[in-house]
Amino acid sequence: MDSVDFCAKVTFYISKKPHLFFQRSSKRLVRTTLIVTLSAFILLSCNTSERLLRKNPSSCISGYVAPGFEEVKDIFAVNFAERGEKGAALSVYLNDTIVVNLYGGYRDKKFKQKWDENTLVLLFSASKGIAAMTTVIGISQELFKLDDKVGTYWQGFSNKGKETITINHLLTHQSGIPMFDKNIRIKHINDTVYIRHILENQKTYWEPGTQQAYQLYSGGLYLNELFKHTDTLQRSLAQYFYDEITAPGIIMPDHNKARLLGIPMFYRFGFRKPSPNFSFGTSEKAFGMTGAGGSFAFADPELKLGYCYGTRKMKGFAHTTRVKKHCGNVCISA
């Protein structure tokens, strides 16, 4: 039994049988005792594992640092001791050689499961990159064209303002459908008939192509249906990605035990600031992509300046890259 459980049990016992603790005490004394005990309970809510992590973070950190990179480990430990970090990992490569490989802390909010070298971290919006890449491959394999209207291939799609939506609109978050009027819950995600019904009957919020808004999950679901309507085998986007892009065995088997991080993260990579102290430029409104995956994008609405850099490293596939960035009067193409 840890200190938290002990305090909880003592509080409960005193509240039920105060006469055993205070034979001659008044009700006021009992109430005071309860308040003190509850205060102790709150103060001790930080369990032993967390206190050890804060007091001596080095004891909870494992991994490797190459000679000359020892200071990185010290700074990594400061993250736990002073900045409230619960669990983290860091890998650094220099000229294709790993020089830092650190991990430590815990991967759950209760500080019960330690973070090890195989802990998987949730990567927000990772499927959007995969969906976009798969769509580009679909274009290169002539399933459809970038500027084709979605309704050309999917008859039930063309209604309620969606008639002019192109594949390009879905890829660039300009479809006018950043969300759905009806909720899609986890229990519905495998119900293809239900999902298709929602997609086909959703109205646009504005004229497609005139505004841009982040398609949290609508874009991926529409692209998924597009593949089902254009692929000769009627494969889903995920199945097409697996069959055509990844080799069998690269993707983790479904039966593998989950090793996911159980701690929510405040900031993430994406078209926004990845941390409160990170700046993309002189303007506080500047935003962009910080380079994860080998790409970089930047835009500053105040300066009306933006650019996008792509590495074009999709080897083995014939494809055409067409990137356009519009920012005010500036247009940069690559």
N, C-alpha and C positions, 0 to 999 in steps of 0.2 A: 504493500500500500504506500503510495507516495504522499507528500505533504498536502497536496490539494485534496485528495480523497479523504485524508484524515480530518482536515478542517471541515469538510462538508459533513462528515459523519458526526463530528462533535457538535456542530451547529444544530443538526437535526435532533440529536439526543437531548441537548439542553432545552430546545424548544418544546419537546414532548414531556420531559421529566425534570423540570428545573429544581424540584424539591430535593433531589438527590445531590445536587451540587451546592445549593444554597438553602440550608435548612432554615436559616433565620433571615433570609434576604427578602427584600421587598420586590414588588413587581418592577419597580424602576431599575433596581440593580440587575434583574434578569434581562430587561431590555437593553441596558448598557452593555452587559456581557455579550449579548447577541450581536450588537453592533460592532463591538471590538473583534469578535470572532469572524464575522462576515468581512470586516476590513482585512483581517489577516488572510482570509481565504482569497480575496482579490489580489493582495500583494504577492501571494504564493502561487498565483495562477500560472506564472511563468515556471514551468517544470524544471526538473534537474537538468535534463538534456539541453534545454535552451540556455540556462544559466551557464553551463559549461561551455557552450558554443560561444557565448558573448565574452566570458572571462578568459578562456584559453582556446581561441579558434584554431590555432596551429595543431592542436590535438585531434581536431575533426577534419583536417585537410590531408588529402593523400594525392599521390601523383608524382610527377617528374618535372624538374626544371634543369636545363642544360647549364653548364658553367657560364657565368656571366649574366644569367637571367634570374638570379636568386631574389633580386629586389621585387620581381613580379609576384613571387609567392608572398612576400611581406605585404604588398599592397592588396593582394587577394584576401589575406587574412584580415586586414583593416576593414574590408567590406562587411565582414561578419561582426567584428568587435564594435564598430562605430556607426555603421549605416543600416543596421537592422536586417542584413541579409540572412535568409533562412537556409538556402541551398543554392549552389551554383557550380558551374564547370567552365573551364577556359582552356582552349587549345590554340597554340600559335605555331605557325610554320614559317621557316625562313629558308628560302631557296629549296623548297620541297623537302626540308628536314624539320621534323617536329622539335621545337626547342622548349615549349611549355605545354604541359598536359596536367592540369590540376582539377580537382573536384573535391567537394566537401559539404558538410552540413546535412540537411534532411530534405526529403522530397515530399513530405506531407505536413499539414498544418499542426498536427499533434506531436511532431518531433519524435516519431516512433520508427520511421523507415529511413535509413541512412541513404544519402546520395552516393552512388558508386559509379564506376567507370562506364557502366552500361545503362545508366538512367537516361530515358528518353524525355526530351523537353518539348512541350507543345509549341509548335511554330504556327503563329496566326497567319491566316490567309495563304498558306502554302499551296492549297489546291487551286488558287487562282492562277498562279504561275504555271502549274501543270496543265490546267484547262486551256490557257492561252497557247502554251507550247504545242499541245495536242491539236488545237485548232489550226495552228500554222502548218503543222504536218499534214492535216487534212486538206488544207489548201494546196500544198505542194503535191499531194497525191490526187488532186483534181476531184475531190468530193464536192467542193463548192468553191466559190470565189469570195474574196474579202468584201467586195461591195454588193454582193447579191443580197436581195431581200430575203429574210428568213421565211416569209410566206411562200416564196417560190418553191420551197421543198416541203413545207409543212402547212397544209391548207387550213387546218383548224386554228392556226396562229393569227391569221389576218382578220382581226376584228378589234373593236374598242380602241382605236387609235394606234394599233400595232402594225398597220398595213405597210408603213414606210420604214420600219426598223430593219436595218441591215446587220450582217454579221459583224461588220466593223463597229457598229453602235454597241453591240454586246461586249466586244473586246475592250472598248474604250470608255465604258461606263456612261454612255450617252443614249441609252435605250429609252429613258423616261420611265423606267420601272425599277427604282432603287429598292423597292419593298413590295410586299403583297398585302392586299386588303384582308385576306384570310390567313390565319396562323397555320404554319406547317410545323408540326411537332415531330419528335423523334419517332413516335409510333406510326407516323404517316410516311416516313422517308422511303420505305420499301413498297409502298402502295403506288405503283406506277400509274394506275388509272386515276386515283385521287389527285396525284401531283399534276398529271397532264391536264386534268379538268381545271385546276387552279391556274395553271400557266396560260391556258387558252382563253380563260374568261377574265383575266386580269386586265384592267384598263391602264392606259398610260397616264402619268401625272402631268406631263407636258409634251410638247411636240418633240419627237425623237430627233436628236442631233442639235438641238438648240441650247441645251444645258447639260451639265455633267454632274452626276451624283454617284457616290460610291455604292455599287451593287453588292450589298453584303453577302447575299447568297443567291439572288435572283439570276444573275448572269450565268453562273455555273449550271443551274438547273435548266435554263433555256438552251445553253450549248449542248448539254447532255441529250436533250430531246432532238436537237438538230442532227447529232450524230446518228441517232436511232432512225431518223428519216432519210439520211443520205448514204449511210454505209450499206453495202450490199448484204452484209450479214446482220444488219440491224443491231449492231453492238452499241452498248452505252459508251460514253466518253471514257469512263474508267477502264472498261474492257479493251477499248481501242488503244488506249495508252499502254496498257499492259502487253497486249499482243504485238503492237507495231513499234513501240519505242523501247520498252525495257525487255531485257532477256529474261527468260524463265529462271527463277531462283534469286533474282536481285531483290524483288519485293519480299518483305517479311511475310511468312506464312500466316494465315488467319488463326492457326491454332497456337501461335506463340503467346506466352503469358505477357500481359500488358506490364510495361515498366515505365509508365508515364508519370510525369511530374504532377503532384497533387496540390500545387500552390499557384494561385492566380498571379499573373504578372501585370503591373500597371502600364508599362510601356512596351512597344514592340516595333520591329522594323515595318515600314510601310510608308505611305505618302503622308507623313506627319513627323513630328519630332519624336525620336526614340527615347528621349529622356528629358526631364525639365531643364537641364543645364546645357543641352546640346543645341548649337546654333548652326543653321545652314548659311547664314550671311549676316549682313548688317541689319536687315529688317527682321523684326520678331515674327512677321507673317510668312517668312520664307519657309519652304518645306521641300521635301524630296525623299529620295531613296538613298540609304547610306552605303550601299555597295554590296550587300549580302548577295552572294551568288554570281558576282562578277559584273554587275550592271550598276549604273548610277544615273539618277535623274534629279533635276533641281528646278525650282521655279520660285520667283520672287514677284508677287503681284504688285508691290509698290514700285519696283524698278522696271516692271514689265519685261523681265528677262527670264529665260529658261532654256535648258538644254537637256538632251538625253544621250547617253552613251551606251551602246550595246556591243558585246564582245563577239557575237556571231560564232559561237563555238558549238553549234548543233551539228557535229560531224556525222557523215554518213547519210545525210538527207539533202535532197535537192530542194532548196527553198529560196524564197524571195523575201528580203527584209525591207519593210517599208515603215519608216518611223517618221511621224510628223508631230512637232510640238508647236502649238500656237500659244503665245503669251502676249497679249496686247497686240502691238504692231510687229512683233518679232516672230518670224517663222523659221525654224531650223529643221532641215530634213537630213536624214542619214540613210 
